[in-house]
Amino acid sequence: MKKVLIYGMILLLSGCGGGNNSRARQVPPLHNVPLSSGPISQACLASDRKARSRELCGCIQAVADQTLSGAQQRRAVAFYTDPHLAQQVRQSDSSTDERFWEAYAAYAERAQNTCS
């Protein structure tokens, strides 16, 4: 189950694009999905991922607004610049990290289902 959540998180982060695959540059328009602005959408837009867009990043932020606290969102922003940090948090034995990872994994899965 943890592997599925890790892959979901990776897919979410890559949902803002990435790679040089020409298909990755073509993001289908998002219809009937919520859009929002905040720390996650700003990090998504500032990322170097080719498929990032206001619509996609706004959708990811809207899901974050529904599933993560402000502090959790600010913590998740670091994953955009340091994806290895996500792996460190996931593998941590800290109860605080475990609670955060459960919330983040739920957010990642919901964002993937809503925004892709």
C-alpha positions as CSV (number, residue, x, y, z in Angstrom):
1,M,0.0,0.0,0.0
2,K,2.8,2.4,0.8
3,K,4.4,1.8,-2.6
4,V,1.1,2.7,-4.3
5,L,1.0,6.0,-2.3
6,I,4.6,6.8,-3.1
7,Y,3.9,6.3,-6.8
8,G,0.8,8.4,-6.4
9,M,2.9,11.2,-4.8
10,I,5.5,10.9,-7.6
11,L,2.8,11.0,-10.2
12,L,1.3,14.1,-8.5
13,L,4.6,15.9,-8.5
14,S,5.2,14.8,-12.1
15,G,1.7,16.0,-12.9
16,C,3.2,19.5,-13.1
17,G,5.2,18.1,-16.0
18,G,8.7,17.0,-16.3
19,G,10.9,15.2,-18.7
20,N,11.4,16.0,-22.4
21,N,8.6,13.8,-23.7
22,S,6.6,15.9,-26.1
23,R,3.4,14.3,-25.0
24,A,4.1,15.6,-21.4
25,R,4.0,19.1,-22.7
26,Q,0.4,18.8,-23.8
27,V,-1.9,18.9,-20.7
28,P,-5.5,18.4,-21.5
29,P,-7.8,21.2,-20.4
30,L,-9.2,20.7,-16.9
31,H,-13.0,21.1,-17.0
32,N,-15.2,21.4,-14.0
33,V,-12.4,21.2,-11.5
34,P,-11.8,23.6,-8.6
35,L,-9.0,26.1,-8.9
36,S,-7.3,27.9,-6.1
37,S,-4.1,29.9,-5.3
38,G,-1.7,29.3,-2.5
39,P,1.7,27.9,-1.6
40,I,1.3,24.6,-3.5
41,S,0.1,26.3,-6.7
42,Q,2.9,28.9,-6.4
43,A,5.5,26.1,-6.0
44,C,4.0,24.2,-8.9
45,L,4.1,27.2,-11.2
46,A,7.6,28.1,-10.1
47,S,8.8,24.6,-10.8
48,D,10.7,23.7,-14.0
49,R,8.2,21.1,-15.0
50,K,7.1,21.7,-18.6
51,A,3.5,20.7,-18.3
52,R,2.7,23.1,-15.4
53,S,-0.2,25.4,-16.0
54,R,-2.3,27.7,-13.9
55,E,-5.2,25.3,-14.3
56,L,-3.3,22.2,-13.2
57,C,-1.5,24.0,-10.4
58,G,-4.7,25.7,-9.3
59,C,-6.5,22.3,-9.2
60,I,-3.7,20.8,-7.1
61,Q,-3.9,23.8,-4.7
62,A,-7.7,23.4,-4.4
63,V,-7.3,19.8,-3.4
64,A,-4.6,20.8,-0.9
65,D,-7.0,23.4,0.6
66,Q,-9.5,20.6,1.1
67,T,-7.2,18.0,2.6
68,L,-4.1,19.7,4.1
69,S,-3.7,22.4,6.8
70,G,-1.7,25.5,6.0
71,A,1.3,24.2,7.9
72,Q,1.1,20.9,6.0
73,Q,0.9,22.8,2.7
74,R,4.0,24.8,3.6
75,R,5.8,21.7,4.4
76,A,4.8,19.9,1.2
77,V,6.1,22.9,-0.9
78,A,9.6,21.7,-0.1
79,F,9.0,18.5,-2.1
80,Y,8.9,20.6,-5.4
81,T,12.5,21.6,-5.0
82,D,13.7,18.5,-3.1
83,P,11.8,15.4,-4.1
84,H,14.2,13.3,-2.0
85,L,12.9,15.1,1.1
86,A,9.6,13.3,0.5
87,Q,11.3,10.0,0.6
88,Q,13.0,10.9,3.9
89,V,9.7,12.0,5.5
90,R,8.0,8.8,4.3
91,Q,10.7,6.6,5.8
92,S,11.0,8.6,9.0
93,D,10.1,6.9,12.3
94,S,8.9,10.1,13.8
95,S,5.2,10.1,14.7
96,T,4.9,13.7,13.5
97,D,6.3,12.7,10.1
98,E,4.1,9.6,10.0
99,R,0.9,11.7,10.6
100,F,2.1,14.3,8.0
101,W,2.8,11.5,5.5
102,E,-0.7,10.0,5.9
103,A,-2.3,13.3,5.2
104,Y,0.1,14.0,2.3
105,A,-0.5,10.6,0.8
106,A,-4.3,11.1,1.0
107,Y,-3.9,14.5,-0.6
108,A,-1.7,13.2,-3.4
109,E,-4.1,10.4,-4.3
110,R,-7.1,12.9,-4.3
111,A,-5.2,15.4,-6.4
112,Q,-4.2,12.8,-8.9
113,N,-7.8,11.6,-9.2
114,T,-9.2,15.1,-9.4
115,C,-6.6,16.9,-11.5
116,S,-5.5,14.4,-14.1
